[in-house]
Structure formats: structure tokens, C-alpha cells
Amino acid sequence: MQVLVVGAGVVGLAIARTAALHGHDVIVAEATGGIGNGVSSRNSEVIHAGIYYPTGSLRARHCPRGRRMLYEFCGSHGVAHSKCGKLIVATNTAELAKVETLLAQGRKNGVEGLELIGGNAARALEPELSCVGALLSPESGIVDSHGYMLALWGELEERGGRIAFETPVERISFAAPHWRVRFGGRDAGTLAFDAVVNSAGLGAQALARRIEGYPPGEVPPLVLAKGNYFGFAGKPVFSRLIYPTPVDGGLGVHVTLDMAGRMRFGPDVEWIDHESYTVDPHRADTFYERIRCYWPGLPDGSLVPDYCGIRPKLSGPGEAQADFMIAAEPAHGLPRLICLFGIESPGLTASLSLAEDVVGALET
Ligand SMILES: Cc1cc2nc3c(=O)[nH]c(=O)nc-3n(C[C@H](O)[C@H](O)[C@H](O)COP(=O)(O)OP(=O)(O)OC[C@H]3O[C@@H](n4cnc5c(N)ncnc54)[C@H](O)[C@@H]3O)c2cc1C
């Protein structure tokens, strides 16, 4: 098939590479001038184990499977990564109950090696930590997400696929047996494809509305939840990822480490109504308060505003956390079209697994 993938984020690239490996003729259309310029360059770069997600959800399916595939891919393609492990910490008895629930859910999701440890055992691993107990997840890790996307792009090109940059998709219509796609930008024009994947991240809903015949009622609402990060001006004090118990809309302000050995904190949850990428320095006050629950030694003046990312959510504040949405023909009635909505965390971890299922669905 001639396949068009819209969006050169981590998910679009993974789908394009998988489709190319399956022998399809693949073009990726990307509105900006490079890969990973959307949500994919503004995240924690954490390889999630797959603990949190409700049984039967797409995230429970794709996170653990995607994580195993991602470690294997990074190993075989020379992508920098580290299986550094993670602790989800309880700072009081109420949180201990939450951590126990997470342990049970993680085990149901097939996450390997999870272990509940006491406060002293946690401090033996991470001496700066203050907690009454913790869930140890040895399978969690970090990845150089840009290196990963470059490797996907490389393999796509090796298999004859290509990316058209500065090429926004403007309209899509089905004229049997083909999809007719109108592009703007650098390579403006109309081309025909056998199959189309809408993997446009924050732009997925807007694009779906420009697909002729796509039922408007089937386009889910897009809810924006900004996640701000603060960098730590000092030497890292933790060697593992440290997470508090989850909060409404996110996983809580956690300690993330990157492959360059830096330590940073975030993301928090800031519900917004339009895209904006500035980090309000005043949010540091809340960060100090939250981080000191599990790291009382956080020095004054050590947090510096860093970057932020926007989660393309399908649910809002106070609502049950929505799952990923993979809309294929049964959802919208159109052949060989797949729209991906709400691909927030753990989309980076899940990318290779999502790609397998999306390409499989196009082939059936
Ligand atoms: C704060 C935050 C922290 C996160 N942390 C983690 C984490 O630690 N681990 C993890 O696994 N996941 C994490 N995620 C989730 C992960 O980053 C995303 O799920 C993933 O990056 C989504 O990739 P994508 O390819 O779907 O979207 P994007 O990367 O946004 O790519 C979509 C692309 O489509 C392009 N586009 C849009 N409209 C059009 C159009 N009409 N025509 C052509 N191109 C178009 C855009 O320019 C963009 O490049 C986090 C997300 C956020 C926001």
C-alpha cells in the first residue's frame, strides 16, 4: 500500500518505520521543518514500566509491550538509554495504601520485578529520600528520545520511506479506491494514497475535522494540560527516578534524570485553553512544597524554570482519565484510515507497540 502518515512525532515515526518494514510505500507529512517538534520533544523521556493503567485499557496493553520493544530497539540500534529503575514513594500511611494499589495494578498489567520496600530500604537505595515505603520498579528507565526518533527515521529511509517537511496536510477526502490528500507548504499539491494515518498529536482533532465524511460527533474533545519542568541547579542527588503518588491529570511532580546526567523536576498539571510554552517562575513555590515532601533537603533557590510540554488529553480536571483512542473504520466508517487521539503519556514508551497495531489494522 501507499501509506501516508501525518506527523513526524515519535508515534508517527514509529508507525511509518513499521509500515516500511512491512513492505509498504511510506510518506510522512510533517507541518514543521524537523522531526519531533511537537509533544515528542517536550516530555520526561521516561520509559514507563506500565504500572498505573486500568486493566483492559489500551495504555495497559501498549505500555508494557512498548517498553519491552523499546529496550530491544534501543539495544539493537545504539540508542542511548538506561534502565535506571524508579521508586514511587509514600510519605504517609494514606499514600502507602495508594502505593499498594499501584503494586497490584502493575502486577495485573504484567510489569516485571515490582517490589514494595520499607522506608529504610528505600533510603538505603536513595539516602536523600524521606518516605515510609516505596514501590520499586526495576524496569523503568530513561531514553534519549531524539536519538530514538533519529533511529526510526533512519530505518524508515533505509526502507525507501521519506518525510516531507514543511508540508501540512490541509484536506483529506476518499474517492474510491484512494484517499486524496491536499498538502500545503513547500510541496503544495494533491496526491493519492491507499491508506492514511492521522498521528498529528495536538493537531489530530483539527485534522480529523478536515477529513471529508468523518462524523463530527466522533471527533473527541481536545483538552490541553500543560506540564511545567524546573531544572535543578546542582549535582543530582538521586540515581533513580523518584515519583510521588499520582495526582489528578498527571503522575505528580517527579524527579527525572536525562542521559546527560542532569536532574529536573516535573511535570505538574496546568489546565490551559490555548497552546503556550512559557514556564511561569512563580510555579516554583508549589514545586518546592511538593518535592520537599519526599526530599526535605532540597535547597532554597535551586530550582530554575526549564521547559514545558502539553498533554493532548481527552478528559478534563476531575474526570476519569481517558485512554488512548485509536479510531479505525468501525469508529468512523471510512476505509484504511486510522486517527490517533489523546496520545499523551506513555505515548513515547508505547510507540513501537502502537505502531504494530496500527499497521496491523491497516492491513486487515
Ligand atoms: C509533559 C509531558 C511529559 C511526558 N512524559 C512522557 C514520558 O516520560 N514517557 C512517555 O512514554 N511519554 C511521555 N509523554 C507522552 C509523549 O511525549 C507523547 O505521547 C508522544 O510524544 C506523542 O507523540 P506524537 O507523535 O503522537 O505527537 P507529536 O510529537 O506532537 O507529533 C505530531 C506531529 O504532527 C505534526 N502535525 C500536526 N498537524 C499536522 C498537519 N495537519 N499536517 C502535518 N503535520 C502535522 C506536528 O507538527 C507534530 O510534529 C509526555 C507528554 C507530555 C506532554
Ligand as a Chemical Component Dictionary entry (heavy atoms), coordinates in Angstrom:
data_LIG
# 
_chem_comp.id                   LIG 
_chem_comp.type                 NON-POLYMER 
_chem_comp.pdbx_formal_charge   0 
_chem_comp.three_letter_code    LIG 
# 
loop_
_chem_comp_atom.comp_id 
_chem_comp_atom.atom_id 
_chem_comp_atom.alt_atom_id 
_chem_comp_atom.type_symbol 
_chem_comp_atom.charge 
_chem_comp_atom.model_Cartn_x 
_chem_comp_atom.model_Cartn_y 
_chem_comp_atom.model_Cartn_z 
_chem_comp_atom.pdbx_ordinal 
LIG C1  C1  C 0 4.707  16.892 29.799 1  
LIG C2  C2  C 0 4.723  15.553 29.132 2  
LIG C3  C3  C 0 5.502  14.525 29.656 3  
LIG C4  C4  C 0 5.512  13.276 29.051 4  
LIG N1  N1  N 0 6.352  12.315 29.534 5  
LIG C5  C5  C 0 6.401  11.105 28.928 6  
LIG C6  C6  C 0 7.303  10.116 29.380 7  
LIG O1  O1  O 0 8.130  10.351 30.262 8  
LIG N2  N2  N 0 7.252  8.894  28.802 9  
LIG C7  C7  C 0 6.369  8.584  27.808 10 
LIG O2  O2  O 0 6.338  7.439  27.387 11 
LIG N3  N3  N 0 5.554  9.532  27.303 12 
LIG C8  C8  C 0 5.563  10.782 27.828 13 
LIG N4  N4  N 0 4.754  11.762 27.327 14 
LIG C9  C9  C 0 3.916  11.445 26.167 15 
LIG C10 C10 C 0 4.677  11.527 24.853 16 
LIG O3  O3  O 0 5.548  12.617 24.818 17 
LIG C11 C11 C 0 3.646  11.617 23.719 18 
LIG O4  O4  O 0 2.693  10.607 23.853 19 
LIG C12 C12 C 0 4.270  11.496 22.349 20 
LIG O5  O5  O 0 5.373  12.343 22.212 21 
LIG C13 C13 C 0 3.230  11.804 21.285 22 
LIG O6  O6  O 0 3.837  11.722 20.028 23 
LIG P1  P1  P 0 3.028  12.020 18.724 24 
LIG O7  O7  O 0 3.879  11.587 17.601 25 
LIG O8  O8  O 0 1.655  11.442 18.853 26 
LIG O9  O9  O 0 2.786  13.605 18.731 27 
LIG P2  P2  P 0 3.777  14.800 18.351 28 
LIG O10 O10 O 0 5.145  14.568 18.812 29 
LIG O11 O11 O 0 3.119  16.052 18.828 30 
LIG O12 O12 O 0 3.801  14.776 16.768 31 
LIG C14 C14 C 0 2.735  15.221 15.991 32 
LIG C15 C15 C 0 3.305  15.939 14.786 33 
LIG O13 O13 O 0 2.256  16.216 13.874 34 
LIG C16 C16 C 0 2.538  17.439 13.215 35 
LIG N5  N5  N 0 1.278  17.927 12.662 36 
LIG C17 C17 C 0 0.180  18.376 13.306 37 
LIG N6  N6  N 0 -0.799 18.683 12.417 38 
LIG C18 C18 C 0 -0.299 18.419 11.186 39 
LIG C19 C19 C 0 -0.828 18.522 9.858  40 
LIG N7  N7  N 0 -2.084 18.944 9.627  41 
LIG N8  N8  N 0 -0.035 18.182 8.820  42 
LIG C20 C20 C 0 1.239  17.727 9.016  43 
LIG N9  N9  N 0 1.781  17.606 10.260 44 
LIG C21 C21 C 0 1.021  17.937 11.324 45 
LIG C22 C22 C 0 3.114  18.295 14.336 46 
LIG O14 O14 O 0 3.898  19.342 13.799 47 
LIG C23 C23 C 0 3.943  17.286 15.123 48 
LIG O15 O15 O 0 5.290  17.260 14.694 49 
LIG C24 C24 C 0 4.715  13.027 27.907 50 
LIG C25 C25 C 0 3.951  14.058 27.375 51 
LIG C26 C26 C 0 3.966  15.312 27.964 52 
LIG C27 C27 C 0 3.176  16.426 27.360 53 
# 
loop_
_chem_comp_bond.comp_id 
_chem_comp_bond.atom_id_1 
_chem_comp_bond.atom_id_2 
_chem_comp_bond.value_order 
_chem_comp_bond.pdbx_ordinal 
LIG C1  C2  SING 1  
LIG C2  C3  SING 2  
LIG C2  C26 DOUB 3  
LIG C3  C4  DOUB 4  
LIG C4  N1  SING 5  
LIG C4  C24 SING 6  
LIG N1  C5  DOUB 7  
LIG C5  C6  SING 8  
LIG C5  C8  SING 9  
LIG C6  O1  DOUB 10 
LIG C6  N2  SING 11 
LIG N2  C7  SING 12 
LIG C7  O2  DOUB 13 
LIG C7  N3  SING 14 
LIG N3  C8  DOUB 15 
LIG C8  N4  SING 16 
LIG N4  C9  SING 17 
LIG N4  C24 SING 18 
LIG C9  C10 SING 19 
LIG C10 O3  SING 20 
LIG C10 C11 SING 21 
LIG C11 O4  SING 22 
LIG C11 C12 SING 23 
LIG C12 O5  SING 24 
LIG C12 C13 SING 25 
LIG C13 O6  SING 26 
LIG O6  P1  SING 27 
LIG P1  O7  DOUB 28 
LIG P1  O8  SING 29 
LIG P1  O9  SING 30 
LIG O9  P2  SING 31 
LIG P2  O10 DOUB 32 
LIG P2  O11 SING 33 
LIG P2  O12 SING 34 
LIG O12 C14 SING 35 
LIG C14 C15 SING 36 
LIG C15 O13 SING 37 
LIG C15 C23 SING 38 
LIG O13 C16 SING 39 
LIG C16 N5  SING 40 
LIG C16 C22 SING 41 
LIG N5  C17 SING 42 
LIG N5  C21 SING 43 
LIG C17 N6  DOUB 44 
LIG N6  C18 SING 45 
LIG C18 C19 SING 46 
LIG C18 C21 DOUB 47 
LIG C19 N7  SING 48 
LIG C19 N8  DOUB 49 
LIG N8  C20 SING 50 
LIG C20 N9  DOUB 51 
LIG N9  C21 SING 52 
LIG C22 O14 SING 53 
LIG C22 C23 SING 54 
LIG C23 O15 SING 55 
LIG C24 C25 DOUB 56 
LIG C25 C26 SING 57 
LIG C26 C27 SING 58 
# 
